[in-house]
């Protein structure tokens, strides 16, 4: 049986009941408990103003917690200045020195740690090769693209072998294609170096692509921590369900609640849906049925489904290889569906079809206020 001490030993970083208040903002962080294991890539994901950057600033040492503790390898960081924490940090505002070349920028933290100039430059060149900038070492920041500047900043944060890498929205100014390539490189370096990464972003696509685990933070509180599959397929509440990915929500009232966690919800539109009960109260309480568009099968050829309805097709369109088919339930509620490419022709708008989905892919959640 594991003990709290065992958990501290396994964790690179632990935030223990961390609170942070500012004048006029008393609840920026509220009792944050979070552990990041050695070698893990964990992303703090949340909307603007949720407290995710504040959490990173507390770990980096640029802010101090109002209460609570932050432990790195079991030792408290509270009161330890940033330069003594041994952490690599990359901000959206990269902070490269404009008068230094790329290799000099990367060598700078080594020089500040007393490394011999020749050794510092050799290690900086090696790190620039790791981030795929071997031929641009002599250029100054203004001679580099934004994506190349990001790579220099990443190399500078990694060159001194930090115990953790902290990334605060470092890709926000990049277009999608450059962003995707840099994300792949960050993940590649994470795996090659075995470094622990804390990544802060509001972009759910980035979070779900690179993370081992994702921590959803809203209004200074953690709402869910889990693998990308956990937060996408099994949201803990209606906010996480709405924030991550595309969703269907159907309002209704709890009709039954079984001991095994299954329930029936009478929709406001008149249909009865079977679902998994999550974050809902008892019979008679309001609930919201949640369902991903890709979990709905239109005109299933075979298979057993807990929910099956005759629907009216409202629209059919393409998005890459997907067919996006909007359908209307008999009572008037609409559902967005996402169908994989197939050999059969899609149904025509205005025609009747069947829409079906499994109970396992359908959740009854407490409605948002």
ZIKABEL-V101827 format. One record per residue. N is the residue number from 0. RES is the residue in one small letter. OMEGA is omega in radians with two decimals (999 if undefined). BURIAL is + if it has 16 or more other ideal C-beta (glycine too) atoms within 10 Angstrom, else -. Layout:
# ZIKABEL-V101827
N&RES&OMEGA&BURIAL, N&RES&OMEGA&BURIAL
This chain:
# ZIKABEL-V101827
0&x&-3.09&-, 1&x&3.11&-, 2&x&3.07&-, 3&x&3.13&-, 4&x&3.10&-, 5&x&-3.11&-, 6&x&3.11&-, 7&x&-3.12&-, 8&x&-3.13&-, 9&x&-3.03&-, 10&x&2.94&+, 11&x&-3.09&+, 12&x&3.01&+, 13&x&2.98&+, 14&x&-2.97&+, 15&x&3.08&+, 16&x&-3.06&-, 17&x&3.04&+, 18&x&3.04&+, 19&x&3.11&+, 20&x&3.01&-, 21&x&3.05&-, 22&x&-3.10&-, 23&x&3.11&-, 24&x&-2.99&-, 25&x&-3.03&-, 26&x&3.12&-, 27&x&2.97&+, 28&x&-3.04&+, 29&x&3.04&+, 30&x&-3.08&-, 31&x&3.04&+, 32&x&-3.06&-, 33&x&3.07&+, 34&x&3.10&+, 35&x&-3.10&+, 36&x&3.08&-, 37&x&3.12&-, 38&x&-3.10&-, 39&x&3.01&+, 40&x&-3.11&+, 41&x&-3.14&+, 42&x&2.94&+, 43&x&-3.06&+, 44&x&3.10&+, 45&x&3.12&+, 46&x&3.09&-, 47&x&3.13&-, 48&x&-3.09&-, 49&x&-3.13&+, 50&x&-3.06&+, 51&x&3.12&+, 52&x&3.06&+, 53&x&3.12&+, 54&x&3.12&+, 55&x&3.13&+, 56&x&3.08&+, 57&x&3.11&+, 58&x&-3.12&+, 59&x&3.13&+, 60&x&3.12&+, 61&x&3.01&-, 62&x&3.08&+, 63&x&3.13&-, 64&x&3.02&+, 65&x&3.03&-, 66&x&-3.10&-, 67&x&-3.07&+, 68&x&3.06&-, 69&x&-3.05&+, 70&x&3.02&+, 71&x&-3.05&+, 72&x&3.06&-, 73&x&-3.12&-, 74&x&-3.09&-, 75&x&3.07&-, 76&x&-3.07&+, 77&x&-3.13&-, 78&x&3.11&-, 79&x&-3.10&-, 80&x&-3.08&-, 81&x&-3.04&-, 82&x&3.11&-, 83&x&-3.10&-, 84&x&3.10&+, 85&x&-3.10&-, 86&x&3.01&+, 87&x&-3.06&+, 88&x&3.01&+, 89&x&3.10&+, 90&x&3.05&+, 91&x&2.97&+, 92&x&-2.86&-, 93&x&3.11&+, 94&x&3.07&-, 95&x&3.10&+, 96&x&-3.03&-, 97&x&-3.08&-, 98&x&-3.14&-, 99&x&3.06&-, 100&x&3.13&+, 101&x&-3.10&+, 102&x&3.10&+, 103&x&3.06&+, 104&x&-3.11&+, 105&x&-3.13&+, 106&x&-3.01&+, 107&x&-3.12&+, 108&x&3.07&+, 109&x&3.09&+, 110&x&-3.14&-, 111&x&3.10&-, 112&x&3.04&-, 113&x&3.13&-, 114&x&3.09&+, 115&x&-3.07&-, 116&x&-3.11&-, 117&x&3.12&-, 118&x&3.13&-, 119&x&3.14&+, 120&x&3.12&+, 121&x&3.13&-, 122&x&3.12&+, 123&x&3.11&+, 124&x&3.12&+, 125&x&-3.11&-, 126&x&3.07&+, 127&x&3.03&+, 128&x&3.13&-, 129&x&3.13&+, 130&x&3.02&+, 131&x&3.03&-, 132&x&-3.05&+, 133&x&-3.03&-, 134&x&-3.07&-, 135&x&-3.00&+, 136&x&-3.07&+, 137&x&-3.11&-, 138&x&3.05&+, 139&x&-3.04&-, 140&x&-3.09&+, 141&x&3.11&-, 142&x&-3.12&-, 143&x&3.00&+, 144&x&3.12&-, 145&x&3.11&-, 146&x&3.10&+, 147&x&3.06&+, 148&x&3.10&+, 149&x&3.14&+, 150&x&3.08&+, 151&x&3.13&+, 152&x&3.11&+, 153&x&3.11&+, 154&x&3.13&+, 155&x&-3.12&+, 156&x&-3.07&+, 157&x&-2.91&+, 158&x&-3.09&+, 159&x&3.08&+, 160&x&-3.12&-, 161&x&3.10&+, 162&x&3.08&-, 163&x&3.02&+, 164&x&3.13&+, 165&x&-3.10&+, 166&x&-3.10&+, 167&x&3.12&+, 168&x&-3.02&+, 169&x&-3.04&+, 170&x&-3.00&+, 171&x&-3.08&-, 172&x&-3.07&-, 173&x&3.04&+, 174&x&-2.95&-, 175&x&-3.08&-, 176&x&3.12&-, 177&x&-3.14&+, 178&x&-3.13&+, 179&x&3.14&-, 180&x&-3.12&-, 181&x&3.06&+, 182&x&3.12&+, 183&x&3.12&-, 184&x&3.10&+, 185&x&3.12&+, 186&x&3.12&+, 187&x&3.13&-, 188&x&3.09&+, 189&x&-3.12&+, 190&x&-3.10&-, 191&x&-3.07&-, 192&x&-3.11&-, 193&x&-3.06&-, 194&x&3.06&+, 195&x&-3.06&+, 196&x&2.94&+, 197&x&-3.03&+, 198&x&3.13&+, 199&x&3.13&+, 200&x&2.97&+, 201&x&-3.07&+, 202&x&-3.07&+, 203&x&3.13&+, 204&x&3.09&-, 205&x&-3.09&+, 206&x&-3.08&+, 207&x&-3.10&+, 208&x&-2.93&-, 209&x&-2.92&+, 210&x&2.87&+, 211&x&3.05&+, 212&x&3.12&+, 213&x&3.07&+, 214&x&3.14&+, 215&x&-3.12&+, 216&x&-3.11&+, 217&x&3.11&+, 218&x&3.06&-, 219&x&-3.13&+, 220&x&3.02&-, 221&x&3.12&+, 222&x&3.12&+, 223&x&3.03&+, 224&x&-3.13&+, 225&x&3.08&+, 226&x&3.05&-, 227&x&3.10&+, 228&x&3.12&-, 229&x&-3.03&-, 230&x&3.12&+, 231&x&-3.04&+, 232&x&-3.05&+, 233&x&-3.12&+, 234&x&-3.07&+, 235&x&3.14&+, 236&x&-3.05&+, 237&x&3.14&+, 238&x&3.13&+, 239&x&3.13&+, 240&x&-3.12&+, 241&x&-3.05&+, 242&x&-3.05&+, 243&x&3.06&+, 244&x&3.10&+, 245&x&-3.03&-, 246&x&2.89&+, 247&x&3.05&+, 248&x&3.14&-, 249&x&-3.10&+, 250&x&3.12&-, 251&x&-3.09&+, 252&x&3.13&-, 253&x&-3.13&+, 254&x&3.07&+, 255&x&-3.13&-, 256&x&-3.05&+, 257&x&3.12&-, 258&x&-3.13&-, 259&x&3.09&-, 260&x&3.09&-, 261&x&-3.12&+, 262&x&2.98&+, 263&x&3.13&+, 264&x&3.05&+, 265&x&-3.12&-, 266&x&3.07&+, 267&x&-3.14&-, 268&x&3.02&-, 269&x&-3.11&-, 270&x&3.04&+, 271&x&-3.08&-, 272&x&3.02&+, 273&x&-3.03&+, 274&x&2.95&+, 275&x&-3.14&+, 276&x&-3.13&+, 277&x&3.07&+, 278&x&3.06&+, 279&x&3.10&+, 280&x&-2.95&-, 281&x&-3.13&-, 282&x&-3.12&-, 283&x&-3.14&-, 284&x&3.06&-, 285&x&-3.13&-, 286&x&3.08&+, 287&x&3.09&+, 288&x&-3.14&+, 289&x&-3.06&+, 290&x&3.08&+, 291&x&3.13&+, 292&x&-3.08&+, 293&x&3.11&-, 294&x&3.12&+, 295&x&3.12&+, 296&x&3.09&+, 297&x&-3.10&+, 298&x&-3.14&+, 299&x&3.13&-, 300&x&3.14&-, 301&x&3.12&-, 302&x&3.13&-, 303&x&-3.12&-, 304&x&3.11&+, 305&x&-3.12&-, 306&x&-3.13&+, 307&x&-3.08&-, 308&x&2.93&+, 309&x&-3.04&-, 310&x&3.03&+, 311&x&3.14&+, 312&x&-3.14&+, 313&x&-3.13&-, 314&x&3.09&-, 315&x&3.13&+, 316&x&-3.11&-, 317&x&2.97&-, 318&x&-3.00&-, 319&x&3.14&-, 320&x&-3.04&-, 321&x&2.93&-, 322&x&3.10&+, 323&x&-3.08&+, 324&x&3.06&+, 325&x&-3.10&+, 326&x&3.13&+, 327&x&3.08&+, 328&x&-3.10&+, 329&x&-3.12&-, 330&x&3.06&-, 331&x&3.12&-, 332&x&-3.10&+, 333&x&3.10&-, 334&x&2.99&+, 335&x&3.11&+, 336&x&3.12&+, 337&x&-3.03&+, 338&x&3.09&+, 339&x&3.10&-, 340&x&-3.13&-, 341&x&-3.12&-, 342&x&-3.08&-, 343&x&3.09&-, 344&x&3.11&-, 345&x&3.11&+, 346&x&3.13&+, 347&x&3.03&-, 348&x&-3.12&-, 349&x&-3.13&-, 350&x&3.06&-, 351&x&3.13&-, 352&x&3.03&+, 353&x&3.01&-, 354&x&-3.06&+, 355&x&3.06&+, 356&x&-3.09&+, 357&x&3.08&+, 358&x&-3.09&+, 359&x&-3.10&-, 360&x&-3.02&+, 361&x&-3.08&+, 362&x&3.00&+, 363&x&-3.06&+, 364&x&3.03&+, 365&x&-3.10&+, 366&x&3.02&-, 367&x&3.12&-, 368&x&999&-
